[in-house]
Amino acid sequence: MAAVTPVRALPLEMLRERTSEKWREYPDDVLPLFVAETDFALAPTIAAALERAIRVGDTGYVASRTPLAEAFVGFAERRFGWSVDAARIRSTADVSMGIVEILRRVTTPGERVIVTPPVYPPFFELVEEAGAVIERVPLRDTGTGWELDLDGIRAALEAGARAILLCNPHNPTGTVHNAASLTALAELAAVHGAAVISDEIHAPLAQPEAGFTPFLSVSDAARKVGYAVVSASKAFNLAGLKCALMVTADDETTRVVRSMPVEVEWRTGQFGLLAAVAAFSPESDPWLDGLLVTLDENRRLLAELLSTHLPAARYRMPDAGYLAWIDLTGLGWGDNPSKRILREAKVALHFGPAFGAEARAMYG
């Protein structure tokens, strides 16, 4: 097996030339770590695809026939051992849009949707955008990590919740939900006639020893009740290019996605599609492997630095992604330590309770 070459961040002075939100929200003397964007150059295959598109002016409307679905099928099989039917895939602009469009079709206004805080803050807004109501079932602290509270989810379903918005792997904790937990979740949803929409944008960033289990792969029940929304954008830093995929594995769920207006698919960005096809190609696998090595180094370095310099901080290394979920309450820096860190250290961090008020009690 060929040696893996770690991916390294670009120089800070080059990063400050970027014009994305991460690099424009704060003055140049602030190190911005509050947005989930990476600091690496694009994977070479992606850069080449975009450079070619610019050279030939390939900037028009997304075509009705593209290699995107087949590219993801190959990626899913290689990376996750997941067999996906290309005919059951539709694209849209981003994962959030895919979630809202599915929620609009599996719930009616006023029905409740289970979310599992602390979780990606826009989840709360997406449920409301779809006309539904949030039902909060926080993750359970196991003492060494976090897991779905299946008893709490069962109770919410018994009380009438009609859908579950799953984050798999989980943002911000980096939890990779195991097959047993996902299988149990699918059974609960099937028994109560509820849908499961699984946001799997962080799937390519699961560390090899943790693995990743796609929700739709775990059981017949999961295939019957489930929708997966996936994208190359988080792993390959393509969020601004706009491309995500809605994946199904059952005739009824496929019918639901196919019933969406064609405009939902035409919202896919042309550059996003071209970049995603390149990202999902085998030629990008070595770069992704190198990224995972770098992220592993970073999570271990952070654990070491916190232990040495801020021993009162509590941190569990994530199994996926590049987010750090750190409890700083033991330092006595007030209700919002990020304000003091920004003021005194010139580092911009996100405020934990923005992921749900339950965040204040997420370390026991």
N, C-alpha and C positions, 0 to 999 in steps of 0.2 A: 504494500500500500504506500502511495506517495506521501511524503511529509506534508503536513498542513502548514501553510504560511499565514500567520496571524494578520488580520487587517489592522492598520494603524490609523489613528485620527489625523486629520489634516492640521497644519500649523494654525495656531490661534489667529494670527493675522489674516490668514486666508479665510478662515471661518467667519471673521467679522466682515468680510465682503458680502456675505449672504444677506438677502433681503427678506427672508421668511420671518414669521412672527417671533420665533425663538431669538433671532438676532436683531430685532428692531423694537422690541417692547421696552428695553432698558438701555441706559447709556453705555458707552463703550468700556467703561471701567467696571461693569458688572459681568460676572460669568453666569450666563443663563442656563440653568439646569431645570427649568420648570415645564418644559414641553418635551414630549416623547419624539424627538428627532435625533438622529445620529449625527456624528461629526466626522464621518468617513467620506472619501470620494465614492462616486458611484461604482458599482461593479463594472468591469470593463465591457462586458457584453451589453449591458444596458446603455452605457455611454456611447458605444458604437452604434447601437440601434437608433438612438436619438440624434446622433450626429448625422447619420445617413438620412433620417427623415427631414432634418433641417436642410441638408444639402440639396435634396430633390423636391423640397417644398411639400412634403407629405403631411399637410396640416389641415386636411379637410374633415368631412364627417366620418364617423366610425362606420365601417362597412357592415352589411348584414351578414356576411360570411367572413369569419376571421379564424386564425389558428389559436385563439385564446383558450377555448375550452379544452382542446386537445393538449395544449401546453400544460394546463393545470392538471389534467388527468395523469400525464407522465410524472409531473412533480409529486403529486399525492402518492402515487405508487412507489416512487423511488424513496421519498423522504419519510413516509408514514406507513407504507404497506397498505394503503387505502385504495380500493378499486372504485373509481367514480365513473358514472355514465356521462359522457360528454353531452348527450342529448338532454340531460337534466340540469344544465347550467345556463344561467343568464347573467349578463353583466349589468352594472349600473355605476354611478359615479363614485360611491365610497361605501364603506361598511355601514355607517350611520344611516344613509339613505336606504340601503337594503333592509335594515332592521325596521325602519319606519314603514316602508311599503309592505313588508310582510305583516307587521303588527296590524296595519289597517285592514288586512284581509282575514286575520284569524281572531280578531276581537271586534266587538261593537263598542261604540262610545259609552264610557262609564264602567266598562268591565275592568277587572284588576289584572295586573301583570306583575309577577314576582321578579324582583331584582335582589341581588345578594351582596349588599354593601359590606365593607367599603369597596366601591366599584367605580369604574370610569365615569366621571361626573356627568357627561352628556347622556348616559343611560336614563337618568331621571327625566331629562327634557325630551328624549325620544319617545318615551312612553306617553307623555303628555301631548306631544305633537301628533301622535297617532289617535288621540282622543280617549286613551285609556287612563287608568288610575294606578298609581304605584302601590305595590304590596311589598314591604321590606321584610326579607328573611336573611339576617346577617350570616356571614360565614361563622363557623364554629372554630374556636381556638383549641387545637389539640394539645397544646403545650410545646410542640415542636414545629407546628405549621398550622395550616387552616384547611377546612374542608366544607363541603356543602352541608347545611343543616337539613337533612332529609326529613326528620320529624317535623321541623318547622314548615318545610315545603308541603308536606302531606297535609298539615293542618290548614295551610292557606288554600290548598286545592279543595279540601273538603268544605271550606267556607265560601268557595265559589270562584277563586282565581282561574282565569281562562288561558293564561300563557305564562311561560317562564323565559326570561331573558338571561341566558347563560353567558358567562365570560370564560372562555376555555382556550388557552390558559388565562388565568385570572389577572386582570389589571386592577389594582397596582401590586398585589402581593407576590405575583410570579408563581402562584400555585398552579400546578398541572393536575387537573382532576383525573383520578385513576379510572380504569375501566369499570370496576365494581360500582363506584359511586355514580358514574354516568349511566350504567345499566339500571341501577335502582331508580334514578331520576326518570329515565325513559318509561319504566314500568308505572311509576306514579302518574306521569302525564297521560299514559295510555288509559289507565283505569278511570281517570277523571275527565277524559276527553279534552285535554289541554294540549297546546302546541309548545314546542321548545325551539326557540331561536338561539342558535349558538354562534356567538361572535368568536371566530377563530383567527383573528388577525395576527395574534402573537404566536401562532402554531410553529412557524419556521424557526422561532427563536427559543424553542425548548432545548435545554441542554441534553446531549445524547444519553447520559445516564438516567435522566428523568423520563425521556421519551415523550411522545405525545399521542393521545388517543382521540381521533376525530369522533364527535358525538354520533354521527350517522353510521359509524362502523361497528358500534358495540352490540346491537341486537336488532331483531325485526321490529320490536316496539319503537326503538329509536328511529329507524328508517320511516316508520309510519307517522310519527308525531313531529319529526325534526326538520329543521331548516338550518343549514350552515351558511354563514356569510364570511367570506375569506378575501384576502388581498395580499399582494406582495408589498404593499406600501410601508408597513411597519418595519419589516426586516431589511428592505432595500432602500428605505428612505425616499418613497415616491408619493407621499401624501398629496402634494400639490398637483400631481398629474391626473388624478381622479380615475381610478379603475378598481372595482371590486366585483366579486362573483357571488351569486346566490346559488347554492347547491342543494338539490333534493335527491331523494332515493325511493320515492313511492309515487304511485300514479296520482293520488289525490293532492299531495303536496306539490308535485310537479304541475298539476293543473292550476293550483293557486298562483304559482309564480308565472306560469304562462299567461294567466289572465290579466297580468299587469299591462298597461298601455305600452306601446312601443317606445314612447318617449322616455320611460324609465330606463330602457336599455340605451337609448341614444344619448343619455346624459353621461355615458362613459366618455372619458377624454381620449382623443386619438393618441396623444403622447402616453397617457396612462396605459392604454392597451398595448402599444408597441413595447413600452418598458416592461410591462408584466409578462408578455410573451418571452422577452429576453431573460427576465428574472427566473421564470419557471423552467428555462431550458437547462439541459445537463451541463452546458458550458458555464453556467453560473454557480454550480454546486461547489466547486473549490473555493470560490469567494465566500459563500455562505458558511462553509466549514471553517474558514479562517475567521469569520466574524464571530462564530460561536466560541472559538478558542479565545479570542480577545475579550469577549464578554465574561467568560469564565475567569480569566485573569483579573478583570476589573472587579467582579463581585467578591473575589477572595481578597484582593487588595483593600477594598472598602472595609470588609470585616476586620482585617488586621489594623487598619488605621483607626477605626472607631474603638477597637479594643485598647489601643495604645493611648489615644488622645482624648477620647470621650467614652470612658468605660461605663458611664451611667446610661449611655444610649443603648437601646435594644434594637437588634437587627437580625433578621433571618435571611440568609442568602436565598434569592429566588431560584426556582428551577427553570424559569423561562423569562425571556425578555431582558430589558436593560434598565428597569426601574428599581429604585431602592425605597423600601417601605420602612422608615426608621422612626422609632418612638423616642422623642427627646424630652418627655415630661419630667424625667428624673433629674434633668439639669436645672429646673426651676427658671426657665426662660419665658414664662408666661403662657397664655392660652394659644398664642400663635408664634412659635419660635422662629418661623420663617421671616418675620419682620425684623427680629434682632439680627439674624444671620445676614439679611440683605443690608441692613444699616451698618453693621460692624465688619462683616467679612466681604461684602460686595458679591455675594453669591445669591442668585434668585432660585428659590425652591418653591414647590407647590405646598399649599396648606392642606394637611391630611384630612380634616373634617369636611373639606369640599367633596371628598369621595363618599360622604355619608357621615352623619353625626356619630354613628357606631364606631367610627375610626378611633374615638377617644378611649375605647375600651378593648382595642384589638390585641393587646398583649397581656391578656389575663386580668 
